[in-house]
Amino acid sequence: MKNAIPFDDNRPFSGLKVLDLSSVLAGPLTASFFAELGADVVKIENKLTGGDATRQWKLASEDAESPVSAYYFSANYGKKIRLLDLNLLEARQEVEILMAQSDIIVSNFQKKVAEKLNLLPDEIINKYPGVIMAQLSAYDFDDPRPGYDLVMQGDTGWISMNGTDIDHLAKLPVAIIDIFAAHQMKEAILIALYKKIRTGVGSVIHVSLYKSAISGLANQASNYLMQHHIPKPLGTLHPNIAPYGDIFTSKDKIRFLLAVGSDAQFKKLWFTLNLPPEKYHTFDDNSKRLNARGNLQATMQHVFGIQKFESIQQILEPNNIPYCCIKDLNGVFEDSLAKEMIKSQTIENKTGQSVSSIAFKIK
């Protein structure tokens, strides 16, 4: 192509200006995505409260005097941080200047706060018609209820499905609803950027934590909507497939799980393990395996339990049987692929690490 504009695959948003007015996780993760890919991101934090609440969300082992926590590092990569009291005229004027310069603004102010600060999304885009204004809310912008990931996991069915049984429920150990919402915001902003390229017009984007959580229900939602199946806590087990998520223990006490997703894979597994051919018909299709899951687990555990994990690997890997051992994060970050995802930075004289939000490559 003649006169093509130079493009840096590693910094595709170089020159893009983003104003991050958000706090905690979903909004900051969205802005960090653009920062990692070259955008100039300025984050405004509330000076009166000591900044973003996550600055104080420290492990017991962290330095109580540190200005930021490890949690804060996870969602604030590559930003220029400004602590401002938006009740003050000079602070509001600084924000106005930044908004006028911005291509994208990210906010999670509740409506009543946005009204007080004169930062309502529709008013912002009326003042700056070319801007992309991304607003995150808990349920809906007009709904005053606050949004917390734990509340969303409970309110949208996630906790009811997690844990080992109804008396031992669990939440996901990361703020998964915030992460879903961050992806929704990024996708919407990218569409809005494309719209702006085509039309020159900005956009107001509204993203809901609640709807983001519902969107993530995927197959569990369809199981309910089509079969009125209400999922119960199954630990690692999959409600539709077996053995998928079934945990086994080797002779040397290494715990691993299988992810056998088809009858063909299971047939290969069964005969590779030298299990009795005459019993194969008991488990030869997925519905039979689901109905006899306990019997299947016991049968396979007997075989796995008399072998060391290294021997099991030598059986599973050549036959392309999906499996993994259950690693803690120490084991995870020994892997070279995981190490490639680690980013380091210094925030307010504290050096820390986080994982990248970029899990793709462009060539």
C-alpha contacts under 8 A as a table, 3 or more apart, distances in Angstrom:
res1	aa1	res2	aa2	distance
1	M	4	A	5.82
7	F	12	P	6.50
8	D	11	R	5.21
8	D	12	P	5.40
9	D	12	P	5.46
9	D	362	I	5.89
9	D	363	K	6.59
10	N	37	L	6.28
10	N	38	G	7.68
10	N	362	I	7.63
11	R	14	S	5.54
11	R	36	E	7.64
11	R	37	L	4.51
11	R	38	G	4.39
11	R	39	A	7.67
12	P	37	L	5.94
12	P	38	G	6.37
13	F	16	L	5.38
13	F	34	F	6.73
13	F	37	L	5.67
13	F	38	G	4.93
13	F	39	A	4.87
14	S	37	L	7.22
14	S	38	G	4.40
14	S	39	A	4.93
14	S	40	D	7.25
15	G	38	G	7.40
15	G	39	A	5.94
15	G	40	D	6.63
16	L	38	G	7.74
16	L	39	A	4.83
16	L	40	D	6.07
16	L	102	S	7.77
16	L	103	D	6.35
17	K	39	A	5.90
17	K	40	D	4.91
17	K	41	V	6.04
17	K	101	Q	7.08
17	K	102	S	4.87
17	K	103	D	5.27
17	K	104	I	6.54
18	V	31	A	7.09
18	V	34	F	7.81
18	V	39	A	6.85
18	V	40	D	6.11
18	V	41	V	4.65
18	V	42	V	6.39
18	V	102	S	5.54
18	V	103	D	5.99
18	V	104	I	4.74
18	V	105	I	5.78
18	V	106	V	7.66
19	L	31	A	7.97
19	L	41	V	5.84
19	L	42	V	5.09
19	L	43	K	6.03
19	L	44	I	7.69
19	L	98	L	6.97
19	L	99	M	6.90
19	L	102	S	6.26
19	L	104	I	6.26
19	L	105	I	4.72
19	L	106	V	6.31
20	D	27	G	7.51
20	D	28	P	6.91
20	D	31	A	6.25
20	D	41	V	6.88
20	D	42	V	5.95
20	D	43	K	4.45
20	D	44	I	6.24
20	D	105	I	5.98
20	D	106	V	4.94
20	D	107	S	6.53
21	L	43	K	6.03
21	L	44	I	5.30
21	L	45	E	7.08
21	L	105	I	7.21
21	L	106	V	5.72
21	L	107	S	4.78
21	L	108	N	7.17
21	L	109	F	7.92
22	S	27	G	5.25
22	S	28	P	6.04
22	S	43	K	7.76
22	S	44	I	7.71
22	S	45	E	7.95
22	S	106	V	6.13
22	S	107	S	4.50
22	S	108	N	5.00
22	S	109	F	7.02
23	S	26	A	7.89
23	S	27	G	6.40
23	S	28	P	6.07
23	S	45	E	7.56
23	S	52	D	5.56
23	S	53	A	7.24
23	S	54	T	7.97
23	S	108	N	7.00
24	V	27	G	7.30
24	V	28	P	6.66
24	V	52	D	6.44
24	V	53	A	6.37
24	V	54	T	5.72
24	V	72	Y	7.92
24	V	75	A	7.99
25	L	28	P	5.30
25	L	29	L	5.77
25	L	75	A	6.16
25	L	178	D	6.19
25	L	179	I	7.60
26	A	29	L	5.25
26	A	30	T	6.33
26	A	178	D	4.58
26	A	179	I	5.87
26	A	180	F	7.99
26	A	181	A	5.98
26	A	182	A	4.67
27	G	30	T	5.10
27	G	31	A	6.43
27	G	106	V	6.33
27	G	107	S	6.65
27	G	108	N	6.73
27	G	136	L	7.07
27	G	182	A	6.28
27	G	185	M	7.97
28	P	31	A	5.12
28	P	32	S	6.03
28	P	75	A	5.42
28	P	76	N	6.09
29	L	32	S	4.95
29	L	33	F	6.25
29	L	75	A	4.80
29	L	76	N	6.91
29	L	179	I	7.70
29	L	182	A	6.16
29	L	357	S	7.72
30	T	33	F	5.29
30	T	34	F	6.97
30	T	106	V	7.95
30	T	182	A	5.22
30	T	183	H	7.30
30	T	185	M	6.64
30	T	186	K	5.92
31	A	34	F	5.36
31	A	35	A	6.31
31	A	41	V	6.94
31	A	76	N	7.81
31	A	106	V	7.16
32	S	35	A	4.80
32	S	36	E	6.01
32	S	41	V	7.87
32	S	75	A	6.25
32	S	76	N	5.66
32	S	77	Y	5.34
32	S	78	G	6.84
32	S	79	K	7.31
32	S	357	S	7.69
33	F	36	E	5.32
33	F	37	L	6.52
33	F	186	K	7.94
33	F	357	S	6.04
33	F	358	I	7.05
34	F	37	L	5.14
34	F	38	G	6.48
34	F	39	A	5.31
34	F	41	V	7.60
35	A	38	G	5.26
35	A	39	A	4.68
35	A	40	D	6.24
35	A	41	V	5.85
35	A	77	Y	6.80
35	A	78	G	5.53
35	A	79	K	6.64
36	E	39	A	7.24
36	E	77	Y	6.92
36	E	78	G	6.56
36	E	356	S	7.87
36	E	357	S	7.95
36	E	358	I	7.70
40	D	79	K	7.39
41	V	78	G	7.34
41	V	79	K	5.07
41	V	80	K	6.25
42	V	79	K	5.58
42	V	80	K	4.69
42	V	81	I	5.98
42	V	82	R	7.29
43	K	79	K	6.30
43	K	80	K	6.02
43	K	81	I	4.92
43	K	82	R	6.11
44	I	81	I	6.19
44	I	82	R	4.98
44	I	83	L	5.91
44	I	84	L	6.67
45	E	51	G	4.78
45	E	52	D	5.74
45	E	81	I	7.34
45	E	82	R	6.18
45	E	83	L	4.77
45	E	84	L	6.15
46	N	49	T	5.73
46	N	50	G	6.51
46	N	51	G	4.76
46	N	52	D	6.75
46	N	83	L	5.75
46	N	84	L	5.55
46	N	85	D	5.91
46	N	86	L	7.39
47	K	50	G	5.12
47	K	51	G	5.35
47	K	83	L	4.74
47	K	84	L	4.85
47	K	85	D	5.24
48	L	51	G	7.31
48	L	84	L	7.80
48	L	85	D	6.16
49	T	52	D	7.67
49	T	53	A	7.78
50	G	53	A	7.75
50	G	83	L	7.99
51	G	55	R	7.03
51	G	83	L	6.37
52	D	55	R	5.81
53	A	56	Q	5.96
53	A	57	W	7.12
54	T	57	W	4.86
54	T	58	K	7.98
54	T	68	V	7.78
54	T	69	S	6.91
54	T	71	Y	6.27
54	T	72	Y	5.30
55	R	58	K	7.45
55	R	67	P	6.66
55	R	68	V	4.39
55	R	69	S	4.99
55	R	71	Y	7.28
55	R	72	Y	5.42
56	Q	68	V	6.75
56	Q	69	S	6.16
57	W	69	S	6.15
57	W	71	Y	6.47
57	W	72	Y	7.76
58	K	61	S	7.82
58	K	62	E	5.94
58	K	64	A	7.65
58	K	69	S	5.21
58	K	70	A	6.79
58	K	71	Y	7.02
59	L	62	E	5.33
62	E	66	S	7.96
62	E	69	S	7.45
63	D	66	S	5.43
66	S	69	S	7.08
66	S	350	K	7.57
67	P	348	E	7.12
67	P	350	K	7.86
68	V	72	Y	6.14
68	V	73	F	7.54
68	V	347	I	7.68
68	V	348	E	7.96
68	V	350	K	7.64
69	S	72	Y	5.14
69	S	73	F	6.67
70	A	73	F	5.14
70	A	74	S	6.67
70	A	352	G	7.11
70	A	353	Q	7.74
70	A	354	S	7.93
71	Y	74	S	5.26
71	Y	75	A	7.43
72	Y	75	A	5.90
72	Y	76	N	6.40
73	F	76	N	5.51
73	F	77	Y	6.65
73	F	352	G	6.76
73	F	353	Q	6.76
73	F	354	S	6.04
74	S	77	Y	7.28
74	S	353	Q	7.75
74	S	354	S	5.08
74	S	355	V	6.85
76	N	79	K	6.24
77	Y	345	Q	7.29
78	G	345	Q	7.58
84	L	91	A	5.93
85	D	88	L	5.82
85	D	91	A	6.17
86	L	89	L	7.32
86	L	91	A	5.37
86	L	92	R	5.49
86	L	117	L	7.19
87	N	91	A	7.42
87	N	92	R	7.32
87	N	117	L	7.66
88	L	91	A	5.37
88	L	92	R	6.36
89	L	92	R	5.09
89	L	93	Q	6.13
90	E	93	Q	5.01
90	E	94	E	6.25
91	A	94	E	5.07
91	A	95	V	6.37
92	R	95	V	5.09
92	R	96	E	6.19
93	Q	96	E	4.96
93	Q	97	I	6.30
94	E	97	I	5.19
94	E	98	L	6.34
95	V	98	L	4.99
95	V	99	M	6.06
96	E	99	M	5.06
96	E	100	A	6.17
97	I	100	A	5.19
97	I	101	Q	6.44
98	L	101	Q	5.12
98	L	102	S	6.09
99	M	102	S	5.03
99	M	105	I	7.26
99	M	128	Y	7.81
100	A	128	Y	6.51
102	S	105	I	6.75
102	S	131	V	6.69
103	D	130	G	7.28
103	D	131	V	5.07
103	D	132	I	6.15
104	I	131	V	5.79
104	I	132	I	4.68
104	I	133	M	5.97
104	I	134	A	7.43
104	I	189	I	8.00
105	I	131	V	7.33
105	I	132	I	6.22
105	I	133	M	4.90
105	I	134	A	6.02
106	V	133	M	6.26
106	V	134	A	4.85
106	V	135	Q	6.11
106	V	136	L	7.85
107	S	133	M	7.86
107	S	134	A	6.29
107	S	135	Q	5.01
107	S	136	L	6.19
108	N	135	Q	5.72
108	N	136	L	4.64
108	N	137	S	6.02
109	F	113	V	5.92
109	F	114	A	5.65
109	F	135	Q	7.80
109	F	136	L	7.64
109	F	137	S	7.64
110	Q	113	V	5.34
110	Q	114	A	6.15
110	Q	137	S	6.84
110	Q	141	F	7.01
110	Q	144	P	6.84
110	Q	146	P	7.72
111	K	114	A	4.99
111	K	115	E	6.06
111	K	120	L	7.14
111	K	141	F	6.15
111	K	142	D	6.48
111	K	144	P	7.25
112	K	115	E	5.13
112	K	116	K	6.27
112	K	144	P	7.76
113	V	116	K	5.04
113	V	117	L	6.21
114	A	117	L	5.14
114	A	118	N	5.83
114	A	119	L	4.65
114	A	120	L	5.10
115	E	118	N	5.04
115	E	119	L	6.18
115	E	120	L	5.82
116	K	119	L	7.71
118	N	123	E	7.82
119	L	123	E	7.00
119	L	124	I	6.37
120	L	123	E	5.36
120	L	124	I	6.22
121	P	124	I	5.11
121	P	125	I	6.37
121	P	133	M	6.31
121	P	134	A	7.94
121	P	135	Q	7.06
121	P	204	V	6.55
122	D	125	I	5.34
122	D	126	N	6.15
122	D	204	V	7.01
123	E	126	N	5.05
123	E	127	K	6.24
124	I	127	K	5.17
124	I	128	Y	6.00
124	I	129	P	7.99
124	I	133	M	7.65
125	I	128	Y	4.78
125	I	129	P	4.84
125	I	130	G	7.22
125	I	131	V	6.23
125	I	132	I	7.66
125	I	133	M	6.99
125	I	202	G	7.27
125	I	203	S	7.28
125	I	204	V	7.10
126	N	129	P	5.52
128	Y	131	V	5.78
129	P	201	V	6.64
129	P	202	G	5.65
129	P	203	S	7.99
130	G	196	K	7.55
130	G	200	G	6.76
130	G	201	V	5.33
130	G	202	G	4.16
130	G	203	S	7.58
131	V	201	V	7.89
131	V	202	G	4.81
131	V	203	S	6.64
132	I	189	I	7.08
132	I	192	A	6.75
132	I	193	L	7.56
132	I	202	G	5.08
132	I	203	S	4.80
132	I	204	V	6.02
132	I	205	I	7.46
133	M	202	G	7.85
133	M	203	S	6.13
133	M	204	V	4.73
133	M	205	I	5.95
134	A	185	M	6.96
134	A	189	I	7.17
134	A	204	V	6.02
134	A	205	I	4.55
134	A	206	H	6.12
134	A	207	V	7.52
135	Q	204	V	7.49
135	Q	205	I	5.86
135	Q	206	H	4.92
135	Q	207	V	6.19
136	L	141	F	7.81
136	L	185	M	7.97
136	L	206	H	5.99
136	L	207	V	4.83
136	L	208	S	5.91
136	L	209	L	7.32
137	S	140	D	5.62
137	S	141	F	5.44
137	S	147	G	7.16
137	S	206	H	7.41
137	S	207	V	6.26
137	S	208	S	5.03
137	S	209	L	6.32
138	A	141	F	7.52
138	A	143	D	7.77
138	A	145	R	6.85
138	A	146	P	5.96
138	A	147	G	4.35
138	A	148	Y	7.67
138	A	208	S	5.47
138	A	209	L	4.93
138	A	210	Y	6.11
139	Y	143	D	6.30
139	Y	145	R	7.36
139	Y	147	G	7.49
139	Y	208	S	5.40
139	Y	209	L	6.22
139	Y	210	Y	5.20
139	Y	211	K	7.30
140	D	143	D	5.11
140	D	208	S	6.09
141	F	144	P	7.58
141	F	206	H	7.62
147	G	151	V	7.05
147	G	152	M	7.15
147	G	209	L	7.18
148	Y	151	V	5.31
148	Y	152	M	6.27
149	D	152	M	5.00
149	D	153	Q	6.08
149	D	175	A	5.61
149	D	176	I	7.34
149	D	177	I	5.80
149	D	178	D	6.31
150	L	153	Q	5.13
150	L	154	G	6.33
150	L	171	K	7.30
150	L	175	A	7.53
151	V	154	G	5.17
151	V	155	D	5.92
152	M	155	D	4.93
152	M	156	T	5.87
152	M	177	I	6.93
152	M	209	L	7.21
152	M	210	Y	6.24
152	M	213	A	7.07
153	Q	156	T	5.62
153	Q	157	G	6.38
153	Q	158	W	4.87
153	Q	159	I	5.66
153	Q	171	K	6.88
153	Q	177	I	6.99
153	Q	213	A	7.43
154	G	157	G	5.73
154	G	158	W	5.98
154	G	159	I	5.13
154	G	160	S	7.09
155	D	158	W	7.72
156	T	210	Y	7.10
156	T	213	A	6.46
156	T	214	I	6.34
157	G	160	S	5.29
157	G	161	M	6.70
158	W	161	M	5.48
158	W	162	N	6.48
158	W	171	K	7.20
159	I	162	N	5.06
159	I	163	G	7.74
159	I	169	L	6.41
159	I	170	A	5.80
159	I	171	K	5.20
159	I	172	L	7.77
160	S	166	I	7.65
160	S	169	L	6.74
160	S	231	P	7.80
160	S	232	K	6.66
160	S	233	P	6.62
161	M	169	L	7.63
161	M	231	P	5.89
161	M	232	K	5.05
161	M	233	P	4.35
161	M	234	L	7.22
162	N	169	L	5.60
162	N	170	A	5.07
162	N	171	K	6.26
162	N	172	L	7.46
162	N	232	K	7.69
162	N	233	P	4.87
162	N	234	L	6.98
162	N	235	G	6.47
163	G	166	I	7.61
163	G	168	H	5.55
163	G	169	L	4.24
163	G	170	A	4.59
163	G	171	K	7.59
163	G	233	P	5.22
163	G	234	L	6.59
163	G	235	G	5.11
164	T	168	H	5.75
164	T	169	L	6.61
164	T	233	P	5.30
164	T	234	L	5.25
164	T	235	G	4.39
165	D	168	H	5.20
165	D	169	L	6.39
165	D	232	K	7.18
165	D	233	P	4.96
165	D	234	L	6.51
165	D	235	G	7.57
166	I	169	L	5.93
166	I	232	K	7.23
166	I	233	P	6.39
169	L	233	P	7.06
172	L	175	A	7.11
172	L	176	I	6.88
175	A	178	D	5.51
175	A	179	I	6.46
176	I	179	I	4.93
176	I	180	F	6.14
177	I	180	F	4.99
177	I	181	A	6.12
177	I	209	L	6.46
177	I	212	S	6.69
177	I	213	A	5.39
178	D	181	A	5.00
178	D	182	A	6.10
178	D	209	L	6.72
179	I	182	A	5.02
179	I	183	H	6.38
180	F	183	H	5.22
180	F	184	Q	6.35
180	F	209	L	7.97
180	F	212	S	5.79
180	F	213	A	6.82
180	F	216	G	7.19
181	A	184	Q	4.94
181	A	185	M	6.16
181	A	207	V	6.92
181	A	208	S	7.00
181	A	209	L	5.69
181	A	212	S	5.25
181	A	213	A	7.63
182	A	185	M	5.05
182	A	186	K	6.14
183	H	186	K	5.09
183	H	187	E	6.10
184	Q	187	E	5.20
184	Q	188	A	6.11
184	Q	207	V	6.99
184	Q	212	S	7.04
185	M	188	A	5.12
185	M	189	I	6.02
185	M	205	I	7.84
185	M	207	V	6.40
186	K	189	I	5.12
186	K	190	L	6.15
187	E	190	L	5.19
187	E	191	I	6.33
188	A	191	I	5.11
188	A	192	A	6.14
188	A	205	I	6.92
189	I	192	A	4.87
189	I	193	L	6.07
189	I	205	I	7.52
190	L	193	L	5.01
190	L	194	Y	6.29
191	I	194	Y	5.09
191	I	195	K	6.17
192	A	195	K	4.87
192	A	196	K	6.10
192	A	202	G	7.03
192	A	203	S	6.21
193	L	196	K	4.98
193	L	197	I	6.25
193	L	202	G	7.95
194	Y	197	I	5.08
194	Y	198	R	6.30
195	K	198	R	5.09
195	K	199	T	5.89
195	K	200	G	7.30
195	K	201	V	7.04
195	K	202	G	7.73
196	K	199	T	5.12
196	K	200	G	4.36
196	K	201	V	4.93
196	K	202	G	5.81
197	I	200	G	5.71
207	V	211	K	7.80
207	V	212	S	7.59
208	S	211	K	5.25
208	S	212	S	6.00
209	L	212	S	5.04
209	L	213	A	6.17
210	Y	213	A	5.18
210	Y	214	I	6.37
211	K	214	I	4.89
211	K	215	S	6.06
212	S	215	S	5.09
212	S	216	G	6.46
213	A	216	G	5.24
213	A	217	L	6.87
214	I	217	L	5.41
215	S	218	A	6.39
217	L	220	Q	5.47
217	L	221	A	5.30
218	A	221	A	5.47
218	A	222	S	6.61
219	N	222	S	4.98
219	N	223	N	6.02
220	Q	223	N	5.06
220	Q	224	Y	6.41
220	Q	231	P	7.21
221	A	224	Y	5.19
221	A	225	L	6.03
222	S	225	L	4.91
222	S	226	M	5.73
222	S	227	Q	7.77
223	N	226	M	5.59
223	N	227	Q	5.49
223	N	228	H	6.64
223	N	229	H	5.59
223	N	230	I	7.80
224	Y	227	Q	5.30
224	Y	228	H	4.13
224	Y	229	H	4.42
224	Y	230	I	5.88
224	Y	231	P	7.97
225	L	228	H	5.67
225	L	229	H	7.76
226	M	229	H	7.96
231	P	239	P	7.51
234	L	237	L	5.26
234	L	238	H	7.30
234	L	239	P	7.60
236	T	245	G	4.91
236	T	246	D	6.71
236	T	247	I	7.73
237	L	242	A	7.91
237	L	244	Y	6.16
237	L	245	G	4.38
237	L	246	D	5.69
238	H	241	I	5.57
238	H	242	A	7.02
238	H	244	Y	5.77
238	H	245	G	6.00
240	N	290	L	7.43
241	I	244	Y	5.62
241	I	260	V	7.71
241	I	261	G	6.52
241	I	286	N	6.43
241	I	290	L	6.69
242	A	245	G	7.64
242	A	246	D	7.46
242	A	259	A	7.89
242	A	260	V	6.72
242	A	261	G	7.42
242	A	286	N	6.43
242	A	289	R	5.82
242	A	290	L	5.68
242	A	293	R	6.99
243	P	246	D	5.52
243	P	258	L	6.27
243	P	259	A	6.36
243	P	260	V	5.62
243	P	261	G	7.81
243	P	289	R	7.42
243	P	293	R	7.60
243	P	297	Q	7.82
244	Y	257	L	7.59
244	Y	258	L	5.51
244	Y	259	A	4.10
244	Y	260	V	5.35
244	Y	261	G	6.79
245	G	257	L	5.66
245	G	258	L	5.75
245	G	259	A	5.84
246	D	257	L	5.45
246	D	258	L	5.94
246	D	259	A	7.75
246	D	297	Q	7.27
247	I	255	R	6.74
247	I	256	F	5.65
247	I	257	L	4.38
247	I	258	L	6.94
248	F	255	R	5.72
248	F	256	F	5.51
248	F	257	L	5.99
248	F	297	Q	8.00
248	F	301	Q	5.85
248	F	304	F	7.11
248	F	305	G	7.81
249	T	252	D	7.94
249	T	253	K	5.61
249	T	254	I	5.52
249	T	255	R	4.48
249	T	256	F	6.37
249	T	301	Q	7.05
249	T	304	F	6.78
249	T	305	G	6.00
250	S	253	K	5.14
250	S	254	I	5.32
250	S	255	R	6.56
250	S	304	F	5.44
250	S	305	G	4.67
250	S	306	I	6.84
250	S	307	Q	5.87
250	S	308	K	5.46
250	S	309	F	5.41
250	S	312	I	7.95
251	K	254	I	7.47
251	K	304	F	7.21
251	K	305	G	4.81
251	K	306	I	5.21
251	K	307	Q	5.12
251	K	308	K	4.92
251	K	309	F	7.10
252	D	307	Q	7.72
252	D	308	K	5.38
252	D	309	F	6.70
254	I	309	F	6.47
254	I	325	C	7.22
255	R	325	C	5.85
255	R	326	I	5.99
256	F	323	Y	7.02
256	F	324	C	5.52
256	F	325	C	3.92
256	F	326	I	5.42
257	L	323	Y	5.59
257	L	324	C	5.70
257	L	325	C	6.35
257	L	326	I	7.28
258	L	321	I	7.78
258	L	322	P	6.02
258	L	323	Y	4.40
258	L	324	C	6.85
259	A	321	I	7.73
259	A	322	P	5.22
259	A	323	Y	5.76
260	V	265	Q	6.10
260	V	266	F	6.21
260	V	321	I	6.85
260	V	322	P	6.20
261	G	265	Q	6.85
261	G	266	F	7.81
262	S	265	Q	5.26
262	S	266	F	6.35
262	S	286	N	7.42
263	D	266	F	5.03
263	D	267	K	6.12
263	D	284	D	6.70
263	D	285	D	5.68
263	D	286	N	6.39
264	A	267	K	5.15
264	A	268	K	6.35
265	Q	268	K	5.21
265	Q	269	L	6.21
265	Q	321	I	6.70
266	F	269	L	4.92
266	F	270	W	6.02
266	F	284	D	7.75
267	K	270	W	5.15
267	K	271	F	6.35
267	K	284	D	7.05
268	K	271	F	5.59
268	K	272	T	5.91
268	K	319	N	7.41
269	L	272	T	5.09
269	L	273	L	6.12
269	L	316	L	7.65
269	L	319	N	7.80
269	L	321	I	6.92
270	W	273	L	5.40
270	W	274	N	6.56
270	W	275	L	5.71
270	W	280	Y	7.38
271	F	274	N	4.87
271	F	275	L	5.89
271	F	276	P	7.97
271	F	277	P	7.32
272	T	275	L	7.71
272	T	315	I	7.11
273	L	303	V	7.53
273	L	315	I	7.59
274	N	277	P	7.93
275	L	279	K	7.88
275	L	280	Y	7.90
276	P	279	K	5.53
276	P	280	Y	6.84
277	P	280	Y	5.29
278	E	281	H	6.95
279	K	282	T	5.59
279	K	283	F	7.55
280	Y	283	F	5.57
280	Y	284	D	5.82
281	H	284	D	4.91
282	T	288	K	6.78
282	T	289	R	7.80
283	F	286	N	7.21
283	F	288	K	5.37
283	F	289	R	5.04
283	F	292	A	7.78
283	F	296	L	7.67
284	D	288	K	6.99
284	D	289	R	7.46
285	D	288	K	5.56
285	D	289	R	6.48
286	N	289	R	5.01
286	N	290	L	6.18
287	S	290	L	5.13
287	S	291	N	6.26
288	K	291	N	5.19
288	K	292	A	6.11
289	R	292	A	5.12
289	R	293	R	5.42
289	R	296	L	6.87
290	L	293	R	5.06
292	A	295	N	5.46
292	A	296	L	6.17
293	R	296	L	4.98
293	R	297	Q	6.05
294	G	297	Q	5.17
294	G	298	A	6.28
295	N	298	A	5.22
295	N	299	T	6.18
296	L	299	T	5.14
296	L	300	M	6.20
297	Q	300	M	5.29
297	Q	301	Q	5.88
298	A	301	Q	5.10
298	A	302	H	6.19
299	T	302	H	5.44
299	T	303	V	6.92
300	M	303	V	5.22
300	M	304	F	6.22
301	Q	304	F	5.00
301	Q	305	G	5.54
302	H	305	G	5.24
302	H	306	I	6.83
303	V	306	I	5.93
303	V	307	Q	7.25
304	F	307	Q	5.48
304	F	308	K	7.86
304	F	312	I	7.13
305	G	308	K	7.76
307	Q	311	S	6.36
307	Q	312	I	6.67
308	K	311	S	5.47
308	K	312	I	6.53
309	F	312	I	4.92
309	F	313	Q	6.17
310	E	313	Q	5.14
310	E	314	Q	6.39
311	S	314	Q	5.08
311	S	315	I	6.55
312	I	315	I	5.11
312	I	316	L	6.21
313	Q	316	L	5.09
313	Q	317	E	5.73
314	Q	317	E	5.87
314	Q	318	P	6.74
315	I	318	P	6.40
315	I	319	N	6.89
316	L	319	N	5.44
316	L	320	N	6.25
316	L	321	I	5.11
316	L	322	P	7.53
316	L	323	Y	7.61
317	E	320	N	5.12
317	E	321	I	6.16
317	E	322	P	7.87
318	P	321	I	7.90
327	K	330	N	7.59
327	K	331	G	5.36
327	K	332	V	6.18
328	D	331	G	5.40
328	D	332	V	6.33
329	L	332	V	4.70
329	L	333	F	6.09
330	N	333	F	5.54
330	N	334	E	6.56
331	G	334	E	5.32
331	G	335	D	7.21
332	V	335	D	5.76
332	V	338	A	6.65
333	F	336	S	7.46
333	F	338	A	5.49
333	F	339	K	5.86
334	E	338	A	7.42
334	E	339	K	7.17
335	D	338	A	5.38
335	D	339	K	6.31
336	S	339	K	4.96
336	S	340	E	6.39
337	L	340	E	5.26
337	L	341	M	7.08
338	A	341	M	5.38
338	A	342	I	7.20
339	K	342	I	5.48
341	M	355	V	5.36
341	M	356	S	5.31
341	M	359	A	7.75
342	I	353	Q	6.65
342	I	354	S	5.80
342	I	355	V	4.60
342	I	356	S	6.15
343	K	353	Q	5.50
343	K	354	S	5.37
343	K	355	V	5.70
343	K	356	S	6.12
344	S	351	T	7.15
344	S	352	G	5.72
344	S	353	Q	4.38
344	S	354	S	6.54
345	Q	351	T	5.66
345	Q	352	G	5.78
345	Q	353	Q	6.43
346	T	349	N	5.96
346	T	350	K	5.29
346	T	351	T	4.10
346	T	352	G	6.25
347	I	350	K	5.26
347	I	351	T	6.35
347	I	352	G	7.82
356	S	359	A	7.31
